[in-house]
């Protein structure tokens, strides 16, 4: 009787266990297509030419037609039409206070990348090795790349300052 009871309990344990992976939907088919940048959000605002800026796309004339085209084979083409060149000048008689000016530089640059899904994260690896992650990609009409410590500002002498803040870059499916 004890063996029968033990067998029944073991059977229930084995049959009661299931993998959550069996019910997950594959996200790969939901990625391909062209996605256009809609917001470029800084962690902190910058006073650019007298305007407090947090969304570089919405509050400047830059980044207006940036796209990523994801192909079904795991490759992608990133297209950039402009970038914001932000320069800092040290405020006179200070050691750590700056004023900022911004200049939108037009360009027509495209470069290749690869993409993959890891868990629920969409990973974009650019040809230079730079990696961006869209965490918790759900396959909808928008995605958000989180770029840690990705914002840079140039001093008047051309020296780069890497601000310790994150950037959120939003894209919508076209």
Secondary structure, DSSP 4 states (H G I P E B T S, - for coil): -HHHHHHHHHHHHHHH---GGGGPPP-GGGT-EEEEEEEEEEEEEEEETTEEEEEHHHHSS-SSS-EEEE-TTSEEEEEEEEEEEEEEEEPTT-SS-EEEEEEEEEEEEEEEEEEEEETTEEEEEETTS-EEEETT--SSSEEEEEETT--EEEETTS-EEE-S--EEEEEEE-
